[in-house]
Amino acid sequence: MIPFSRSFIRRRVISLATTGLVGVLALAQGPVPAHRTIQAVPVQYVSVSQVGETAFLKEDESALNRMVADMAMLTSAK
């Protein structure tokens, strides 16, 4: 009795070859330059530079407050 069929071995060999190729290609590219990395900026240092964005944030906050109030009314009605 054969423990592994030919198709099983063929699929595993193709899978390992593909994984190896992807690994080699990733290593061939080298390290990512510093200017291409994403750097997180703490929220307190982000400035609101546009007037439209400030208005949007105020409207968004009021909509969120209305939604929370409406949800509280729905749960207390039961």
The first five atom37 places (N, CA, C, CB, O) and aatype in JSON, in Angstrom:
{
  "aatype": [12, 9, 14, 13, 15, 1, 15, 13, 9, 1, 1, 1, 19, 9, 15, 10, 0, 16, 16, 7, 10, 19, 7, 19, 10, 0, 10, 0, 5, 7, 14, 19, 14, 0, 8, 1, 16, 9, 5, 0, 19, 14, 19, 5, 18, 19, 15, 19, 15, 5, 19, 7, 6, 16, 0, 13, 10, 11, 6, 3, 6, 15, 0, 10, 2, 1, 12, 19, 0, 3, 12, 0, 12, 10, 16, 15, 0, 11],
  "atom_mask": [
    [1, 1, 1, 1, 1],
    [1, 1, 1, 1, 1],
    [1, 1, 1, 1, 1],
    [1, 1, 1, 1, 1],
    [1, 1, 1, 1, 1],
    [1, 1, 1, 1, 1],
    [1, 1, 1, 1, 1],
    [1, 1, 1, 1, 1],
    [1, 1, 1, 1, 1],
    [1, 1, 1, 1, 1],
    [1, 1, 1, 1, 1],
    [1, 1, 1, 1, 1],
    [1, 1, 1, 1, 1],
    [1, 1, 1, 1, 1],
    [1, 1, 1, 1, 1],
    [1, 1, 1, 1, 1],
    [1, 1, 1, 1, 1],
    [1, 1, 1, 1, 1],
    [1, 1, 1, 1, 1],
    [1, 1, 1, 0, 1],
    [1, 1, 1, 1, 1],
    [1, 1, 1, 1, 1],
    [1, 1, 1, 0, 1],
    [1, 1, 1, 1, 1],
    [1, 1, 1, 1, 1],
    [1, 1, 1, 1, 1],
    [1, 1, 1, 1, 1],
    [1, 1, 1, 1, 1],
    [1, 1, 1, 1, 1],
    [1, 1, 1, 0, 1],
    [1, 1, 1, 1, 1],
    [1, 1, 1, 1, 1],
    [1, 1, 1, 1, 1],
    [1, 1, 1, 1, 1],
    [1, 1, 1, 1, 1],
    [1, 1, 1, 1, 1],
    [1, 1, 1, 1, 1],
    [1, 1, 1, 1, 1],
    [1, 1, 1, 1, 1],
    [1, 1, 1, 1, 1],
    [1, 1, 1, 1, 1],
    [1, 1, 1, 1, 1],
    [1, 1, 1, 1, 1],
    [1, 1, 1, 1, 1],
    [1, 1, 1, 1, 1],
    [1, 1, 1, 1, 1],
    [1, 1, 1, 1, 1],
    [1, 1, 1, 1, 1],
    [1, 1, 1, 1, 1],
    [1, 1, 1, 1, 1],
    [1, 1, 1, 1, 1],
    [1, 1, 1, 0, 1],
    [1, 1, 1, 1, 1],
    [1, 1, 1, 1, 1],
    [1, 1, 1, 1, 1],
    [1, 1, 1, 1, 1],
    [1, 1, 1, 1, 1],
    [1, 1, 1, 1, 1],
    [1, 1, 1, 1, 1],
    [1, 1, 1, 1, 1],
    [1, 1, 1, 1, 1],
    [1, 1, 1, 1, 1],
    [1, 1, 1, 1, 1],
    [1, 1, 1, 1, 1],
    [1, 1, 1, 1, 1],
    [1, 1, 1, 1, 1],
    [1, 1, 1, 1, 1],
    [1, 1, 1, 1, 1],
    [1, 1, 1, 1, 1],
    [1, 1, 1, 1, 1],
    [1, 1, 1, 1, 1],
    [1, 1, 1, 1, 1],
    [1, 1, 1, 1, 1],
    [1, 1, 1, 1, 1],
    [1, 1, 1, 1, 1],
    [1, 1, 1, 1, 1],
    [1, 1, 1, 1, 1],
    [1, 1, 1, 1, 1]
  ],
  "atom_positions": [
    [[0.84, -1.18, 0.0], [0.0, 0.0, 0.0], [0.89, 1.24, 0.0], [-0.96, 0.0, 1.22], [1.82, 1.35, 0.8]],
    [[0.59, 2.16, -0.89], [1.37, 3.4, -1.02], [0.75, 4.45, -0.09], [1.4, 3.91, -2.5], [-0.44, 4.73, -0.19]],
    [[1.56, 5.04, 0.83], [0.98, 6.0, 1.77], [0.57, 7.33, 1.12], [1.98, 6.29, 2.87], [-0.39, 7.96, 1.56]],
    [[1.28, 7.75, 0.07], [0.96, 9.0, -0.6], [0.8, 8.75, -2.09], [2.05, 10.06, -0.33], [1.61, 8.05, -2.7]],
    [[-0.23, 9.32, -2.66], [-0.44, 9.16, -4.09], [0.47, 10.13, -4.86], [-1.91, 9.4, -4.45], [1.03, 11.06, -4.28]],
    [[0.59, 9.89, -6.15], [1.42, 10.76, -6.98], [0.86, 12.18, -7.04], [1.53, 10.2, -8.39], [1.62, 13.15, -7.03]],
    [[-0.46, 12.3, -7.1], [-1.05, 13.64, -7.18], [-0.82, 14.4, -5.88], [-2.56, 13.55, -7.47], [-0.63, 15.62, -5.9]],
    [[-0.85, 13.7, -4.74], [-0.58, 14.35, -3.46], [0.85, 14.88, -3.43], [-0.82, 13.38, -2.28], [1.09, 16.03, -3.04]],
    [[1.8, 14.06, -3.82], [3.21, 14.47, -3.83], [3.42, 15.59, -4.83], [4.12, 13.26, -4.17], [4.15, 16.54, -4.54]],
    [[2.8, 15.51, -6.0], [2.95, 16.55, -7.02], [2.44, 17.89, -6.49], [2.19, 16.16, -8.31], [3.09, 18.92, -6.68]],
    [[1.28, 17.88, -5.82], [0.75, 19.14, -5.26], [1.66, 19.7, -4.18], [-0.65, 18.92, -4.68], [1.85, 20.92, -4.11]],
    [[2.22, 18.85, -3.36], [3.13, 19.33, -2.3], [4.41, 19.9, -2.89], [3.46, 18.19, -1.33], [4.91, 20.91, -2.4]],
    [[4.94, 19.28, -3.92], [6.16, 19.79, -4.56], [5.89, 21.15, -5.2], [6.67, 18.79, -5.62], [6.71, 22.06, -5.08]],
    [[4.77, 21.29, -5.88], [4.41, 22.58, -6.49], [4.23, 23.64, -5.41], [3.13, 22.44, -7.34], [4.66, 24.77, -5.58]],
    [[3.59, 23.27, -4.31], [3.38, 24.21, -3.22], [4.71, 24.66, -2.61], [2.5, 23.59, -2.15], [4.91, 25.85, -2.38]],
    [[5.6, 23.73, -2.36], [6.9, 24.08, -1.8], [7.73, 24.92, -2.77], [7.67, 22.82, -1.42], [8.41, 25.85, -2.36]],
    [[7.67, 24.59, -4.07], [8.41, 25.37, -5.07], [7.88, 26.79, -5.14], [8.32, 24.7, -6.45], [8.66, 27.74, -5.23]],
    [[6.58, 26.95, -5.09], [5.98, 28.28, -5.13], [6.36, 29.08, -3.89], [4.45, 28.19, -5.24], [6.7, 30.26, -3.99]],
    [[6.31, 28.44, -2.73], [6.69, 29.12, -1.49], [8.15, 29.53, -1.52], [6.42, 28.21, -0.29], [8.5, 30.64, -1.12]],
    [[9.0, 28.64, -2.0], [10.42, 28.97, -2.1], [10.68, 30.11, -3.07], [0.0, 0.0, 0.0], [11.51, 30.98, -2.79]],
    [[10.0, 30.12, -4.18], [10.17, 31.19, -5.17], [9.73, 32.53, -4.61], [9.37, 30.87, -6.44], [10.41, 33.54, -4.81]],
    [[8.61, 32.55, -3.91], [8.14, 33.8, -3.31], [9.15, 34.27, -2.25], [6.74, 33.61, -2.67], [9.43, 35.47, -2.17]],
    [[9.69, 33.37, -1.47], [10.68, 33.73, -0.46], [11.95, 34.29, -1.08], [0.0, 0.0, 0.0], [12.5, 35.28, -0.6]],
    [[12.42, 33.66, -2.15], [13.62, 34.14, -2.83], [13.38, 35.52, -3.43], [14.06, 33.16, -3.93], [14.24, 36.39, -3.33]],
    [[12.23, 35.73, -4.03], [11.92, 37.03, -4.61], [11.81, 38.11, -3.54], [10.63, 36.96, -5.42], [12.22, 39.25, -3.77]],
    [[11.28, 37.78, -2.38], [11.17, 38.75, -1.3], [12.55, 39.11, -0.76], [10.3, 38.19, -0.16], [12.8, 40.28, -0.46]],
    [[13.43, 38.14, -0.65], [14.78, 38.42, -0.17], [15.6, 39.18, -1.2], [15.49, 37.12, 0.19], [16.49, 39.95, -0.84]],
    [[15.32, 38.97, -2.48], [16.08, 39.64, -3.53], [15.8, 41.13, -3.59], [15.77, 39.01, -4.88], [16.62, 41.9, -4.08]],
    [[14.64, 41.54, -3.08], [14.3, 42.96, -3.13], [15.06, 43.77, -2.1], [12.81, 43.14, -2.92], [15.21, 44.98, -2.26]],
    [[15.54, 43.14, -1.06], [16.29, 43.85, -0.03], [15.4, 44.57, 0.95], [0.0, 0.0, 0.0], [14.17, 44.45, 0.89]],
    [[16.03, 45.32, 1.86], [15.23, 46.02, 2.88], [14.43, 47.17, 2.28], [16.14, 46.54, 3.99], [14.78, 47.72, 1.24]],
    [[13.35, 47.53, 2.97], [12.49, 48.62, 2.52], [13.14, 49.94, 2.94], [11.04, 48.49, 3.12], [13.51, 50.09, 4.1]],
    [[13.29, 50.9, 2.01], [13.87, 52.19, 2.38], [13.01, 52.9, 3.42], [14.03, 53.08, 1.13], [11.8, 52.71, 3.48]],
    [[13.66, 53.72, 4.24], [12.97, 54.39, 5.35], [11.85, 55.3, 4.86], [13.96, 55.21, 6.17], [10.83, 55.44, 5.53]],
    [[12.04, 55.92, 3.69], [11.0, 56.83, 3.21], [9.77, 56.1, 2.68], [11.57, 57.72, 2.13], [8.77, 56.73, 2.38]],
    [[9.83, 54.79, 2.57], [8.69, 54.02, 2.09], [7.93, 53.33, 3.21], [9.15, 52.99, 1.1], [6.91, 52.68, 2.95]],
    [[8.38, 53.46, 4.43], [7.68, 52.82, 5.53], [6.6, 53.75, 6.06], [8.66, 52.44, 6.65], [6.71, 54.97, 5.97]],
    [[5.55, 53.16, 6.61], [4.45, 53.93, 7.18], [4.8, 54.25, 8.62], [3.1, 53.16, 7.08], [5.1, 53.36, 9.41]],
    [[4.75, 55.53, 8.95], [5.08, 55.94, 10.3], [3.81, 56.47, 10.96], [6.21, 57.01, 10.32], [3.14, 57.35, 10.43]],
    [[3.51, 55.93, 12.11], [2.31, 56.36, 12.84], [2.57, 57.72, 13.48], [1.9, 55.31, 13.91], [3.64, 57.97, 14.03]],
    [[1.57, 58.58, 13.41], [1.65, 59.89, 14.03], [0.63, 59.93, 15.16], [1.39, 61.05, 12.99], [-0.55, 59.67, 14.93]],
    [[1.06, 60.23, 16.38], [0.1, 60.31, 17.48], [-0.99, 61.33, 17.18], [0.8, 60.66, 18.79], [-0.74, 62.35, 16.55]],
    [[-2.19, 61.05, 17.63], [-3.34, 61.88, 17.31], [-3.17, 63.3, 17.81], [-4.61, 61.28, 17.89], [-3.61, 64.24, 17.14]],
    [[-2.55, 63.5, 18.96], [-2.43, 64.85, 19.5], [-1.55, 65.75, 18.65], [-1.89, 64.78, 20.9], [-1.6, 66.97, 18.79]],
    [[-0.73, 65.16, 17.74], [0.13, 65.98, 16.9], [-0.47, 66.25, 15.53], [1.46, 65.3, 16.73], [0.11, 67.0, 14.74]],
    [[-1.62, 65.67, 15.24], [-2.27, 65.9, 13.95], [-3.06, 67.2, 14.05], [-3.2, 64.7, 13.56], [-3.88, 67.36, 14.95]],
    [[-2.8, 68.11, 13.15], [-3.5, 69.4, 13.19], [-4.64, 69.41, 12.19], [-2.54, 70.56, 12.92], [-4.54, 68.81, 11.12]],
    [[-5.69, 70.09, 12.55], [-6.82, 70.26, 11.64], [-6.53, 71.54, 10.86], [-8.21, 70.34, 12.41], [-6.67, 72.64, 11.38]],
    [[-6.12, 71.37, 9.61], [-5.65, 72.53, 8.86], [-6.73, 73.15, 7.99], [-4.49, 72.14, 8.01], [-6.58, 74.28, 7.54]],
    [[-7.8, 72.43, 7.74], [-8.81, 72.96, 6.84], [-10.1, 73.21, 7.6], [-9.07, 71.99, 5.67], [-10.48, 72.46, 8.5]],
    [[-10.76, 74.29, 7.23], [-12.01, 74.67, 7.9], [-13.08, 73.62, 7.63], [-12.49, 76.07, 7.42], [-13.86, 73.29, 8.53]],
    [[-13.14, 73.1, 6.42], [-14.13, 72.08, 6.07], [-13.99, 70.83, 6.91], [0.0, 0.0, 0.0], [-14.98, 70.19, 7.25]],
    [[-12.76, 70.48, 7.24], [-12.54, 69.28, 8.05], [-13.05, 69.5, 9.47], [-11.04, 68.91, 8.06], [-13.6, 68.59, 10.08]],
    [[-12.86, 70.71, 10.0], [-13.36, 71.02, 11.34], [-14.87, 70.93, 11.38], [-12.9, 72.43, 11.78], [-15.44, 70.36, 12.32]],
    [[-15.53, 71.48, 10.36], [-16.99, 71.41, 10.3], [-17.46, 69.96, 10.2], [-17.52, 72.21, 9.11], [-18.43, 69.57, 10.84]],
    [[-16.76, 69.17, 9.41], [-17.12, 67.76, 9.26], [-16.98, 67.04, 10.6], [-16.24, 67.09, 8.2], [-17.85, 66.25, 10.97]],
    [[-15.89, 67.3, 11.31], [-15.67, 66.62, 12.59], [-16.74, 66.99, 13.61], [-14.28, 66.95, 13.14], [-17.18, 66.14, 14.38]],
    [[-17.17, 68.26, 13.62], [-18.23, 68.67, 14.54], [-19.55, 67.99, 14.18], [-18.41, 70.2, 14.51], [-20.27, 67.52, 15.06]],
    [[-19.86, 67.93, 12.89], [-21.09, 67.29, 12.45], [-21.05, 65.79, 12.73], [-21.32, 67.53, 10.95], [-22.06, 65.19, 13.12]],
    [[-19.89, 65.19, 12.54], [-19.72, 63.76, 12.82], [-19.92, 63.47, 14.3], [-18.34, 63.29, 12.37], [-20.57, 62.49, 14.66]],
    [[-19.37, 64.32, 15.16], [-19.53, 64.13, 16.59], [-20.98, 64.27, 17.02], [-18.66, 65.12, 17.35], [-21.46, 63.51, 17.86]],
    [[-21.7, 65.25, 16.44], [-23.11, 65.42, 16.8], [-23.94, 64.23, 16.32], [-23.65, 66.74, 16.21], [-24.86, 63.79, 17.01]],
    [[-23.62, 63.72, 15.13], [-24.34, 62.55, 14.62], [-24.09, 61.33, 15.51], [-23.92, 62.24, 13.17], [-25.01, 60.56, 15.79]],
    [[-22.85, 61.18, 15.96], [-22.53, 60.07, 16.85], [-23.28, 60.19, 18.17], [-21.02, 60.01, 17.1], [-23.79, 59.2, 18.69]],
    [[-23.34, 61.4, 18.71], [-24.06, 61.62, 19.97], [-25.55, 61.32, 19.81], [-23.87, 63.06, 20.46], [-26.17, 60.75, 20.7]],
    [[-26.14, 61.72, 18.66], [-27.56, 61.42, 18.4], [-27.78, 59.92, 18.31], [-28.03, 62.1, 17.1], [-28.76, 59.4, 18.85]],
    [[-26.87, 59.23, 17.63], [-27.0, 57.79, 17.47], [-26.94, 57.09, 18.82], [-25.92, 57.25, 16.54], [-27.73, 56.19, 19.1]],
    [[-26.0, 57.49, 19.66], [-25.87, 56.88, 20.98], [-27.14, 57.13, 21.81], [-24.62, 57.43, 21.73], [-27.62, 56.24, 22.5]],
    [[-27.67, 58.35, 21.73], [-28.9, 58.67, 22.47], [-30.07, 57.85, 21.94], [-29.23, 60.18, 22.35], [-30.86, 57.33, 22.73]],
    [[-30.19, 57.71, 20.62], [-31.26, 56.9, 20.04], [-31.14, 55.43, 20.44], [-31.26, 57.03, 18.52], [-32.14, 54.77, 20.71]],
    [[-29.94, 54.93, 20.48], [-29.74, 53.53, 20.87], [-30.11, 53.34, 22.34], [-28.28, 53.08, 20.62], [-30.66, 52.31, 22.72]],
    [[-29.81, 54.32, 23.16], [-30.15, 54.22, 24.58], [-31.67, 54.2, 24.76], [-29.53, 55.39, 25.38], [-32.18, 53.5, 25.63]],
    [[-32.38, 54.97, 23.94], [-33.85, 54.99, 24.03], [-34.42, 53.64, 23.61], [-34.44, 56.12, 23.16], [-35.39, 53.17, 24.2]],
    [[-33.83, 53.02, 22.58], [-34.33, 51.74, 22.1], [-34.15, 50.66, 23.16], [-33.63, 51.34, 20.79], [-35.04, 49.83, 23.35]],
    [[-33.03, 50.66, 23.84], [-32.82, 49.59, 24.83], [-33.65, 49.82, 26.09], [-31.34, 49.49, 25.19], [-34.02, 48.86, 26.76]],
    [[-33.93, 51.08, 26.42], [-34.71, 51.32, 27.63], [-36.21, 51.12, 27.39], [-34.44, 52.72, 28.14], [-36.96, 51.01, 28.36]],
    [[-36.65, 51.08, 26.13], [-38.06, 50.9, 25.82], [-38.52, 49.47, 26.05], [-38.33, 51.31, 24.39], [-39.72, 49.24, 26.2]],
    [[-37.62, 48.53, 26.08], [-37.99, 47.12, 26.23], [-38.35, 46.77, 27.62], [-36.9, 46.24, 25.79], [-38.68, 45.62, 27.9]]
  ]
}
